[in-house]
Amino acid sequence: MKMIIKLKKEIKKIKKMGFIEIDKTKTGATGLKIEELLKINTGNFEIPDYHGIEIKTKSSKIRKNINLFNATPDSYLFEIKRLYNLYSYRELKDCEYKSLNCTMYCGRKSYVYNNMYFNIKVDYKKKKIRLIVTNINNDIVDDITSWSFDLLKEKLERKLMFLCYVEANKVFYKNKLYVKYTNDEYFKLKGFDNFIQLIDNGVIGISFKIGTFKSGKRKGEIHDHGTSFIINCNDLNLLFDRIW
């Protein structure tokens, strides 16, 4: 609680700064700027940002999903490569390159390519989240990809025991991008069993972001941007208890 009070004071100072110029060329510039202002070392993405507290920022009013953490399937060593080789598709703008971008929820089939669909299922007996691939006839063609409960529990509890959620507004002015941090809320994780239940209920989803390097020494190789566990920012109260 002491560190949460300290962080809240620091963010209060940042909010008073008004609009701050950020790098319009960088993905996630809103979050990077607040980390810079808080003097946070961004080198380790596996631990919370600020003395045991993870900071998530949201500036877009259209895209409401936030990335909780990344977790590569632990069913097999080269699972991402296997999925890419089997189910990736040609990009519309750069047809010489292939991608596999798909977001999946329990109880919903997500169309991928060539009449293939992805879905996820909670296997309580084997303690895994399973990826189920079906064809147009709803026949299962692949179900060996999975995330173990042990892997997810370790990542969730290490990264998200405490959360600071910050909202911001962005504006363009004279070809520069500015951000103003407007609101901050503080949460404590309800627990791992609740996390699994939210996956089963279709509240938390999994998103693949797999592409191809288009330049440099690795041109043509797989570029895995991370497999994310995501939640709508309006559903944070289902995963966390608000403490401030």
N, C-alpha and C positions, 0 to 999 in steps of 0.2 A: 504493500500500500504506500510505503514511503516513496518508492521510485515512481509510482503512478502520480502522486502529488507533485513530484519534481518535474516529471514529463509534462503534466498539465500546465504548470507554470511556464515552462519553456515554450510550449505551443501557443500559449496566450500571448507571449511576446511576439511570436512569429505572425499571429493573426493581426496584431496591431500594426505590422509593417505594411499592410495593404497589398497592392499589386506588386509582384516581384517578377523580374524578367527571368525566363527559363529557356533552356536550349530547345528550340522547336524541332531540331533534327533528331533528338534522342527519344526512343520509346520509353515510356514511363518517366518522363521528365518531371512530372508533378511530384512523384514519390522521391526521385533522386534529389530534387531541390530541398525538400524538407529534411532528408537525411544529411545533406550537406550543411544545412543551417543548424542541425542538432549535433554536428561533428561526429556522425556515425560512420564507422568503418564498414563499407559495403562489400568487403571481400568474402565474407562467409554467409551464404544464403541459407545455411542449414540451422542457424541459431537465431533467436529473436534479435530484433534490431537494437533495442535500447534497454539494457539491464534486465533482461528477462521479459520484455514487453515487445510484441510484434506490432509494427505500425503498417496499416494499410490506408492508402489514400485513394479517393475516387473523385474525378472531376467531370466525367462524362455523364450527361443526363440520359443518354441513349443506351449505352452499354452498362448494365447494372451488375453484371457478374464480377466477382473478385476471386482472385486466385488464393486459395488457402495455403497450399504447399504443393510441391512437385514430388511425384513418386513413380519411378519407372517400374513396370511389372517385374516381380521377382520370381516368376515361374520358370524362366529360362534366361541364360546369360545374354543372348543376343535377340531378345524378343522384339525390340523396336525395329531392328533390321529385318526380322522375319515378317512382321506385319507390313512394313513398307514394301518389301519385295512382292508380297501377295496382293495387297489392297490399295496401293497408291495409284494415282491417276494423273494424267497430263494437265498441267496448269493452263488456264485459258489464255493468259497474256504471254507466257513463255512456254510454249508447248513442248520444247525440248527438255523441260524439267518436270519432275513429278513431285506430288505432295500427298500427304495424308492428314487432312484436318477434319476432325469429327468430334462432336460433343455428345456424350451418351448419358442417359438417365435410366434408372430401373423402371420397367413398365412401359418404356417407349422405344420403338425401333428407329434408329437413325440411318438414313440412306447414305451409303458411302459411294459406291461406283459399281457399274456393271451388274445391277440387280443384287447387290450385296448389302446387308444391313447389320449394324452393330447395336448391341444392347448389353447391359450389365445386370448381373444377378448376385445377390448376397447368398453365399453358401455357408450357412451357419454351422453345418455339420463338419465341414473341412476348414472352417474359419478362413474363408477367402472371399474376395470380390472377383467374380469371374466375368470375362468378356465373352459374350456369345455372338457368333457370326452366323447369320442365316441367309438363305437365298430367297428368291421371290415366292417360292412355295412354302416358306417358313420352315424348311428343313435345316437342321444345325449342320454347318459345314466345318466349323472350327470352334473349339471351346477350351483350348489349352492355356490361353493367356490368363494370368490372375495376379492379384495383389494379396499377400497374406495379411491377416489381422495384425500379426506381430510387427510387420514393416510399418503399417499405417499407424498403429498405436505409438510406436517409437517416434515417428515423424510428427504426428499431431501434438503429442504431449511435450516434445522438445521445442516445438516452434510456436505453439498457440495456447499455452496455458493462460496468458494474458494478452489482450488485444486492444490497441488504440486505433480507432477508425476515424479518419479525418476526411472531411468533405472540402471541396475547393471549386472555385470558379475560374475559368480560363477565358482570356480575351486576346484577340489580335489587334495590334495598333502599330501603324507605320512599319509593317512587315516584321514586327517582333511579337513574341508570344509572352504573355504575362499570366501569372496565377495569383489568386488571393485565397488563402485558407480561411474557411468560414465557420466550421463546426467540428468539434472533436467529442468522441464518446469512448467509454472505457468498459471492457468486458472481461469476464472470467469464463473459461471453458467449462461446460456442464459435465463432460465426461466422454470417454471413448465409446461406451455402449450407445449413448445417444447419437454420436457421430455416425455409427453404423446404421442405426435405425433411420436416420435422415437420408442416408444413401438408399436404403430399402424403400423409403417413402417417395423417392424421386425428387428430394429437395436438394441434395448435393449430387453433383455430376462429375464426370471425368472427361477431360478434353485432351485429345492428341493434337500436337502441333509439330508435324514432321515435314520437313521440306528438303531442298537440295541446295548445296553451295553453288552459287552462280558465278563466282570469280575466285581468284587466288589459287593457292597451291592445292586446295581441296575441292576445286571446281568439279561438279558432277557427283560428289559424295553425299551421303545422307547428312542432313543438318537437323538434328533433333533439338527443337526449341523447348522441350520439356513436356511431360505428361502431368497435367494440372488437375487437382481436385478443387472444384469451384462451387460457389454458392451465390445466390442473389443477395445483394446488400440489404434488401428488405427482410431477409430471413435470418439475419445474424442473431436475432433474439431466440431463435430455435436452437442454435448451436451454443450460444453463450448466455450467461446471466449478466445483465448490465450492472455495473458497480458505480458508474458516475455518468 
